[in-house]
Amino acid sequence: MQPGFQLTPANARAVAEICVRLDGLPLAIELAAARIRLLPPQALLGRLSQRLAVLTSGPRNLPVRQQTLRNTLTLSYDLLEHEEQQVFRQLSVFAGDWTLEAAEVVVHTHRPPDRASVSVLDAVASLLDTSLLVQVEKPGEEQRLLMLETVREYGLECLQDSGEEAAVHERHAYYFLTVAEEAEIHLTRPEQEVWQERLSREEANLRAALAWCKATPDAVEIGLRLAGALCYYWFLQSALHEGRTWLEAMLARTGSTDRSAARGRALFGAGLLTWAEGNIEAATRCLEESQSICRESGDQRYTSYAEMILGNVLSRQGNNVQARHLSEESHSRLKGLGDDAWDEAFTLYDKGIIAYHSGDPAAARTHCEESLRLFRKIGEARYASLVLSALLVIVASQGDEEMVRSLYQQSLPLMQQARNRGRLGLFLINNGEMWLHSYGDEPLAKVLYRQGLILWRDMQQGGQGIGIVKALAGLAEIAAAQGKAERAGRLFGAAAYLLPSDDSLERQDVNGRVAAARVKLDTAAFEAGLCAGQGMTQEQAMTDALQDGQ
């Protein structure tokens, strides 16, 4: 120990993070404290990715078995039955928490004929009794299992030494591929929120499976399938950068001669996320190759999905005739499959958007009204809200003020039907981001940003930090494009003030937008707005953003 050590404002955060990293285990924390003599808290924290190698010098008055963390864990491991040891080390493949069903699928127990075998269920119960596993209970959800990270590090060492590692990782990856592929089709159905939440619970294991696929030469196909199945989940989560990074990593391990269905779907995913990020040229390359492969393999659904996005790209480029042709083809093909009202409703929305950008508001209104009717019929509040937002822009462009008022009156009751209103607010704002940066459609983006903010304000769900920042920054960007320097600065200032202090991707994005706006606006007015915005609370910023900005 270091007798003179004191907790100060400078080291308090690092000390707290050390305790969290060590799962609050008393022995681990005591062993870490013994290292403070040589390593200050921040330096020690940086070394805790390998806890067992660092925590090896306990007080000499402790029993030998407790003088290193590894000794203590080895003692617990040695006391287990043979089959319990096998279950323990194989369960260490899981990241985060997991279900008992997942454990039973992934763990493979040998059953020697000369001794009674232990089932996975019995072994899990024994591991819970010895605290090598813990249960995670969340209201309204099934109980899940968790191995503390300190214990998991030891389990992974045992797994590596056992010769079982490759087979266990493969079973883990295949199990979560099954989960992702089962969820994939439901993410474009009325029950999408339920499945989105299920995948959210499995994120740690999905990332672990992807990382293993990326690092394993023989896992190319499973990696492509897994990343491809998750593309729309990442889109809904607005995890565009993460999803694109995984997809590009998997695609980089294939060649242009690979014309597999898995590669075709992964290319679609990369194209979708890249398009949503605003990189039209790269998105077009992915989508065109995806369309070719999917058509060749007879995958009509994903051929149509690729055509939809390509149609939007062409519309943005001014090629409205070809855009509308692709949109019509996509709609007809999906309608011909005859098994999905959601696809029918979504392609009508797509046709409406392309017609609107082609200068045909009458056709756009007809398509979107029918899309809205279908989404309401199947109980799809999320996309019904998206289509209604588009209709607001379309009817406003026609000068139909009475219908605009009617649609606004319909919007809040419709949004109240969503299973998760906070998630709906983020969904609308994320679509605002997409239409602003992938399409340059400021009116539609503005409506979507405002709808998301109105939902959180009226539902008293203002804690959606990053989503609110996105909406504020998007509305600031629109104000800047309109030459409203003070308002742009004020909203940018509020967005920057509400961001976490770390150098996150979100902060880099806002800083980039501020820099782009600053060079084209009146400097004095813009800087005055920035200063005013940085003094706003979240509630004040939302109220200000929802004003017309006139």
C-alpha positions in Angstrom: 0.0 0.0 0.0 1.0 3.7 -0.3 0.4 5.1 3.2 0.2 8.7 2.0 -2.3 8.1 -0.9 -5.3 10.4 -0.9 -8.4 10.5 -3.0 -8.5 13.8 -4.8 -10.6 15.4 -7.6 -7.7 14.6 -10.0 -7.6 10.9 -9.3 -11.2 10.1 -8.1 -12.5 9.2 -11.6 -9.7 6.8 -12.3 -10.1 5.2 -8.9 -13.8 4.7 -9.5 -13.1 3.3 -13.0 -10.6 0.8 -11.5 -13.3 -0.4 -9.0 -15.8 -0.8 -11.9 -13.2 -2.6 -14.1 -12.5 -5.0 -11.3 -16.3 -5.7 -10.9 -16.2 -4.4 -7.3 -14.4 -7.6 -6.1 -12.8 -6.9 -2.7 -9.7 -9.0 -3.3 -9.1 -7.6 -6.7 -9.4 -4.0 -5.4 -7.1 -4.8 -2.5 -4.5 -6.3 -4.9 -4.9 -3.2 -7.1 -4.3 -0.9 -4.1 -1.0 -2.7 -3.6 0.1 -1.5 -7.0 -0.5 2.2 -6.3 3.0 2.4 -4.8 4.4 2.0 -8.3 1.5 3.0 -10.6 -0.7 6.1 -10.1 -4.4 5.3 -10.7 -4.6 6.4 -14.3 -1.5 4.3 -15.2 -2.9 1.3 -13.4 -6.2 1.7 -15.1 -4.5 1.5 -18.5 -2.9 -1.9 -17.5 -6.1 -3.6 -16.4 -6.9 -5.1 -19.8 -4.8 -7.9 -18.4 -6.0 -8.0 -14.8 -4.6 -11.4 -13.8 -1.1 -10.4 -14.9 -1.2 -7.1 -13.0 -2.8 -8.2 -9.7 -0.1 -10.5 -8.4 1.3 -8.8 -5.3 -1.0 -9.1 -2.4 -0.1 -8.4 1.3 2.2 -11.1 2.7 -0.1 -11.6 5.7 -2.7 -13.1 3.4 -2.8 -16.8 2.7 -0.7 -17.8 -0.3 -3.9 -18.7 -2.3 -5.0 -15.0 -1.9 -1.8 -13.3 -2.8 -2.6 -13.2 -6.5 -6.0 -13.0 -8.1 -5.2 -16.0 -10.3 -4.4 -18.2 -7.3 -7.8 -17.4 -5.9 -9.6 -18.2 -9.1 -7.6 -21.4 -9.6 -8.6 -22.6 -6.2 -12.3 -22.0 -7.1 -11.8 -23.7 -10.5 -10.1 -26.8 -9.0 -12.9 -27.4 -6.6 -15.4 -27.8 -9.5 -16.3 -31.2 -11.0 -14.8 -32.0 -14.4 -18.0 -31.3 -16.3 -18.5 -28.1 -14.3 -15.0 -26.9 -15.2 -15.8 -27.5 -18.9 -19.1 -25.6 -18.7 -17.3 -22.7 -16.9 -14.5 -22.3 -19.4 -16.9 -22.6 -22.4 -19.3 -20.0 -20.9 -16.4 -17.5 -20.8 -16.8 -17.2 -24.6 -19.9 -15.0 -23.9 -19.5 -11.3 -23.6 -21.9 -9.2 -21.5 -24.9 -11.2 -20.4 -26.8 -14.1 -22.1 -29.7 -16.4 -21.8 -29.8 -19.9 -20.5 -30.9 -21.1 -23.9 -27.8 -19.6 -25.5 -25.7 -21.4 -22.9 -27.3 -24.7 -23.6 -26.7 -24.3 -27.4 -23.1 -23.1 -27.2 -21.8 -25.3 -24.4 -20.9 -28.9 -25.4 -20.4 -31.3 -22.6 -18.7 -34.6 -23.0 -20.4 -37.4 -21.1 -17.9 -40.1 -20.2 -19.7 -43.5 -19.8 -18.0 -44.3 -16.5 -19.4 -41.4 -14.6 -22.6 -39.5 -14.1 -22.8 -36.5 -16.5 -23.7 -33.0 -15.4 -26.3 -31.1 -17.5 -25.6 -27.5 -18.5 -28.5 -26.5 -16.2 -27.0 -28.3 -13.2 -23.6 -26.9 -14.0 -24.9 -23.3 -14.2 -26.7 -23.7 -10.9 -23.4 -24.9 -9.3 -21.5 -22.0 -10.9 -24.1 -19.5 -9.5 -23.6 -21.1 -6.0 -19.9 -20.5 -6.2 -20.3 -16.9 -7.6 -18.4 -17.8 -10.7 -21.6 -16.7 -12.5 -24.2 -14.2 -11.5 -27.8 -13.6 -12.5 -29.0 -10.4 -14.1 -32.6 -9.5 -13.4 -34.4 -6.8 -15.3 -38.1 -6.0 -14.9 -40.3 -7.7 -17.5 -37.4 -9.7 -19.0 -36.2 -13.2 -18.5 -33.3 -13.7 -16.2 -29.9 -13.6 -17.9 -26.5 -14.9 -16.8 -23.3 -12.9 -16.5 -19.6 -13.7 -15.9 -17.8 -10.8 -14.3 -15.0 -9.6 -16.5 -12.3 -10.4 -14.0 -13.6 -14.0 -13.8 -14.1 -14.2 -17.6 -10.4 -13.3 -18.2 -9.4 -16.4 -16.2 -12.1 -18.5 -17.9 -10.7 -17.5 -21.4 -7.2 -18.6 -20.3 -8.6 -22.0 -19.3 -10.5 -22.2 -22.6 -7.4 -21.5 -24.6 -5.4 -24.2 -22.7 -8.2 -26.8 -23.1 -8.0 -27.1 -26.9 -11.7 -26.4 -27.2 -11.4 -22.7 -28.0 -11.9 -22.7 -31.8 -15.0 -25.0 -31.7 -16.6 -23.0 -28.8 -16.1 -19.7 -30.6 -17.6 -21.2 -33.8 -20.7 -22.5 -31.9 -21.0 -19.0 -30.3 -20.8 -17.3 -33.7 -23.3 -19.6 -35.3 -25.8 -19.2 -32.4 -25.8 -15.4 -32.7 -25.9 -15.7 -36.5 -29.2 -17.6 -36.0 -30.4 -14.8 -33.6 -29.5 -12.1 -36.1 -31.0 -13.9 -39.1 -34.2 -14.6 -37.3 -34.5 -10.9 -36.3 -33.6 -9.6 -39.7 -37.0 -10.3 -41.4 -38.9 -8.9 -38.3 -37.0 -5.6 -38.5 -39.2 -4.6 -41.5 -42.4 -5.7 -39.9 -44.8 -4.1 -37.3 -43.1 -6.0 -34.5 -39.7 -4.4 -35.4 -39.3 -2.7 -32.0 -39.5 -5.9 -30.1 -36.8 -7.5 -32.2 -34.7 -4.3 -32.2 -34.8 -4.4 -28.4 -33.8 -8.1 -28.4 -30.8 -7.4 -30.6 -29.9 -4.5 -28.3 -29.7 -7.0 -25.4 -27.3 -9.2 -27.4 -25.0 -6.4 -28.7 -22.0 -7.4 -26.7 -22.2 -11.0 -28.0 -22.9 -9.9 -31.5 -19.8 -7.8 -31.4 -17.8 -10.7 -30.0 -19.0 -13.0 -32.7 -18.1 -10.4 -35.4 -14.7 -9.9 -33.9 -14.0 -13.6 -34.0 -15.2 -13.9 -37.6 -13.0 -11.0 -38.6 -9.9 -12.6 -37.0 -10.6 -16.1 -38.2 -9.6 -17.1 -41.8 -12.2 -19.8 -42.1 -15.1 -17.7 -40.9 -15.5 -15.4 -43.9 -19.0 -16.6 -44.9 -20.4 -16.5 -41.4 -19.0 -13.0 -40.9 -20.6 -11.8 -44.2 -23.9 -13.4 -43.2 -23.8 -12.0 -39.7 -22.9 -8.4 -40.7 -25.4 -8.5 -43.6 -28.2 -9.6 -41.3 -27.4 -6.8 -38.9 -27.3 -3.9 -41.4 -30.8 -2.7 -40.9 -30.5 -3.0 -37.1 -27.5 -0.7 -37.3 -29.5 1.6 -39.6 -32.4 1.8 -37.0 -29.9 2.3 -34.2 -28.2 5.0 -36.2 -25.0 3.1 -35.6 -24.0 3.9 -39.2 -20.2 4.2 -38.6 -20.0 1.0 -36.5 -22.1 -1.0 -39.0 -20.3 0.2 -42.0 -16.9 -0.6 -40.4 -17.9 -4.2 -39.7 -19.4 -4.7 -43.2 -16.3 -3.2 -44.9 -14.0 -5.4 -42.8 -15.9 -8.5 -43.8 -16.1 -7.5 -47.5 -12.4 -6.8 -47.5 -11.8 -10.5 -47.0 -13.6 -11.4 -50.2 -12.8 -10.7 -53.9 -14.8 -9.5 -56.8 -15.2 -13.1 -58.0 -17.2 -13.9 -54.9 -20.8 -13.8 -56.2 -22.4 -15.4 -53.1 -25.7 -14.4 -51.7 -24.0 -13.5 -48.4 -21.7 -11.1 -50.2 -24.6 -9.6 -52.1 -26.5 -8.8 -48.9 -23.4 -7.5 -47.2 -22.8 -5.2 -50.1 -26.4 -3.9 -49.8 -25.8 -3.3 -46.1 -22.6 -1.4 -46.8 -24.4 0.6 -49.5 -27.4 1.5 -47.3 -25.2 2.7 -44.3 -22.8 4.6 -46.6 -25.7 6.3 -48.3 -27.2 7.2 -45.0 -23.9 8.8 -44.0 -24.0 10.9 -47.2 -21.2 9.2 -49.2 -23.2 8.8 -52.4 -20.4 7.7 -54.7 -19.2 4.8 -52.5 -22.8 3.8 -51.8 -23.6 3.6 -55.5 -20.7 1.2 -56.1 -21.9 -1.1 -53.3 -25.5 -1.0 -54.3 -24.9 -1.6 -58.0 -22.8 -4.7 -57.3 -25.3 -5.9 -54.7 -28.2 -5.5 -57.1 -26.3 -7.5 -59.8 -25.4 -10.3 -57.4 -28.9 -10.5 -55.7 -30.6 -10.5 -59.1 -28.2 -13.3 -60.3 -28.9 -15.4 -57.1 -32.7 -14.9 -57.4 -32.9 -12.8 -54.2 -35.9 -10.7 -55.3 -36.3 -8.9 -52.0 -32.8 -7.6 -51.7 -32.7 -6.8 -55.5 -35.7 -4.6 -54.8 -34.2 -3.0 -51.7 -31.0 -2.1 -53.7 -33.1 -0.7 -56.5 -35.0 1.5 -54.0 -31.8 3.1 -52.6 -30.4 3.5 -56.1 -33.6 5.2 -57.2 -33.1 7.7 -54.5 -29.5 8.3 -55.5 -30.5 8.9 -59.1 -33.3 11.2 -58.0 -30.8 13.3 -56.1 -28.6 13.4 -59.2 -31.5 14.8 -61.2 -32.1 11.5 -63.2 -35.8 11.5 -62.3 -37.0 9.3 -65.2 -34.6 6.4 -64.3 -35.2 7.0 -60.6 -39.0 6.6 -61.0 -38.5 3.5 -63.2 -36.4 1.8 -60.5 -38.9 2.8 -57.8 -41.8 1.3 -59.9 -39.8 -1.9 -60.6 -39.0 -2.3 -56.9 -42.6 -1.8 -55.9 -44.0 -4.2 -58.5 -41.5 -6.9 -57.6 -42.1 -6.8 -53.9 -45.9 -6.6 -54.4 -45.6 -9.6 -56.6 -44.1 -11.6 -53.7 -47.5 -11.2 -52.1 -46.4 -11.8 -48.6 -45.7 -8.5 -47.0 -48.0 -5.5 -46.4 -45.0 -3.7 -44.8 -43.0 -3.9 -48.0 -46.0 -2.7 -50.0 -46.4 0.3 -47.6 -42.7 1.2 -47.6 -42.3 1.1 -51.4 -45.3 3.4 -51.7 -43.5 5.8 -49.4 -40.4 5.5 -51.5 -42.4 6.2 -54.7 -43.9 9.2 -53.0 -40.6 10.6 -52.0 -39.1 10.2 -55.5 -42.2 11.6 -57.1 -41.9 14.6 -54.8 -38.3 15.2 -55.7 -39.2 14.7 -59.4 -41.5 17.7 -59.2 -44.8 15.8 -59.1 -46.4 16.6 -55.7 -49.8 15.2 -56.7 -48.4 11.7 -57.4 -46.3 12.0 -54.3 -49.3 12.8 -52.1 -51.3 9.9 -53.6 -48.5 7.4 -52.9 -47.8 8.7 -49.4 -51.5 8.8 -48.4 -51.9 5.2 -49.4 -48.6 4.3 -47.6 -49.9 6.0 -44.5 -53.2 4.1 -44.7 -51.4 0.7 -45.0 -49.0 1.4 -42.1 -51.8 2.4 -39.9 -53.8 -0.7 -40.9 -50.9 -3.0 -39.8 -50.3 -1.0 -36.6 -46.9 0.4 -37.7 -46.7 3.7 -35.7 -43.0 4.3 -36.4 -43.2 4.4 -40.2 -46.6 5.9 -40.2 -45.1 8.8 -38.3 -42.3 9.0 -40.9 -44.7 9.0 -43.8 -47.0 11.6 -42.1 -43.9 13.9 -41.8 -43.3 13.6 -45.5 -46.9 14.3 -46.2 -46.6 17.5 -44.2 -43.9 18.7 -46.5 -45.8 17.6 -49.7 -49.1 19.2 -48.8 -47.3 22.4 -47.7 -45.7 22.6 -51.1 -49.2 22.5 -52.6 -50.4 25.3 -50.4 -53.0 23.1 -48.7 -52.8 24.8 -45.3 -56.0 23.1 -44.0 -54.5 19.7 -44.6 -51.2 20.8 -43.0 -53.1 21.7 -39.8 -55.0 18.4 -40.0 -51.8 16.4 -40.3 -50.2 18.2 -37.4 -53.2 17.3 -35.3 -52.9 13.7 -36.3 -49.2 13.4 -35.6 -49.0 13.4 -31.8 -51.8 10.8 -31.2 -50.1 8.6 -33.8 -46.7 8.9 -32.1 -48.3 8.1 -28.8 -49.2 4.6 -30.2 -45.5 3.7 -30.5 -44.2 1.0 -28.1 -41.2 3.1 -27.3 -41.7 6.8 -27.8 -38.1 7.7 -27.0 -36.9 5.3 -29.7 -39.4 6.8 -32.2 -38.1 10.3 -31.5 -34.6 9.1 -32.2 -35.8 7.3 -35.4 -37.4 10.5 -36.7 -34.4 12.6 -36.0 -32.0 10.0 -37.6 -34.2 10.1 -40.7 -33.9 13.9 -40.6 -30.1 13.4 -40.6 -30.4 11.1 -43.6 -32.6 13.3 -45.7 -30.5 16.4 -45.0 -27.1 14.8 -45.7 -27.9 12.1 -48.3 -30.6 14.1 -50.1 -30.1 17.8 -49.3 -33.8 17.9 -48.5 -34.0 20.7 -45.9 -37.8 21.0 -45.6 -38.3 17.3 -44.9 -35.3 17.1 -42.6 -36.6 20.1 -40.7 -40.0 18.5 -40.2 -38.4 15.3 -39.0 -36.1 17.0 -36.5 -39.0 19.0 -35.1 -41.3 16.0 -34.8 -38.7 14.1 -32.8 -38.2 17.1 -30.5 -41.9 17.7 -30.1 -42.4 14.0 -29.1 -39.7 14.2 -26.4 -41.0 17.5 -25.1 -44.6 16.6 -25.0 -43.9 13.1 -23.6 -41.5 14.5 -21.1 -38.7 12.3 -22.5 -36.0 14.9 -22.9 -33.2 12.6 -21.7 -32.3 11.4 -25.2 -29.0 13.3 -25.2 -27.3 12.4 -28.6 -30.6 12.5 -30.5 -31.4 16.0 -29.2 -27.9 17.1 -30.1 -28.4 15.8 -33.6 -31.7 17.6 -34.0 -30.2 20.9 -32.7 -27.2 20.6 -35.0 -29.3 19.7 -38.0 -31.7 22.6 -37.4 -28.6 24.9 -37.0 -27.2 23.6 -40.3 -30.5 24.4 -42.0 -30.6 27.9 -40.4 -27.0 28.4 -41.7 -28.0 27.4 -45.2 -30.8 30.0 -45.0 -28.3 32.7 -43.9 -29.7 33.0 -40.3 -26.3 33.5 -38.6 -27.4 34.2 -35.1 -29.9 31.4 -35.0 -27.4 28.9 -36.5 -24.8 29.9 -33.9 -27.3 29.7 -31.0 -28.4 26.1 -31.9 -24.9 25.0 -32.7 -23.8 26.4 -29.3 -26.5 24.6 -27.5 -25.7 21.3 -29.3 -22.0 21.6 -28.4 -22.8 22.5 -24.8 -25.0 19.4 -24.4 -22.4 17.0 -25.8 -20.1 14.9 -23.5 -16.7 16.4 -23.0 -14.8 13.6 -24.6 -13.5 13.6 -28.2 -16.4 11.5 -29.6 -17.4 11.1 -33.2 -20.5 13.2 -32.3 -18.4 16.1 -31.1 -16.1 15.8 -34.2 -19.2 15.9 -36.4 -20.7 19.0 -34.6 -17.3 20.8 -34.7 -17.1 20.1 -38.4 -20.5 21.5 -39.1 -19.7 24.6 -37.0 -16.5 25.2 -38.9 -18.4 24.9 -42.3 -21.1 27.3 -41.1 -18.7 29.9 -39.7 -16.9 30.6 -43.0 -20.1 31.5 -44.8 -22.0 33.5 -42.2 -21.8 36.9 -40.6 -19.0 36.4 -38.0 -20.3 38.7 -35.3 -23.8 37.4 -35.4 -22.7 33.8 -35.5 -20.3 34.1 -32.6 -22.9 36.0 -30.5 -25.3 33.1 -31.2 -22.7 30.5 -30.2 -22.1 32.3 -26.9 -25.9 32.5 -26.2 -26.5 28.8 -27.0 -23.7 27.6 -24.7 -25.6 29.0 -21.8 -28.9 27.1 -22.5 -30.3 24.2 -20.6 -31.5 21.2 -22.6 -35.1 22.3 -22.0 -34.4 25.9 -23.2 -32.5 24.6 -26.2 -35.4 22.4 -27.3 -38.0 25.2 -26.8 -35.8 27.5 -28.9 -35.3 25.0 -31.6 -39.0 24.4 -31.9 -39.7 28.0 -32.7 -40.0 28.8 -36.3 -36.8 30.7 -36.5 -38.2 33.6 -38.4 
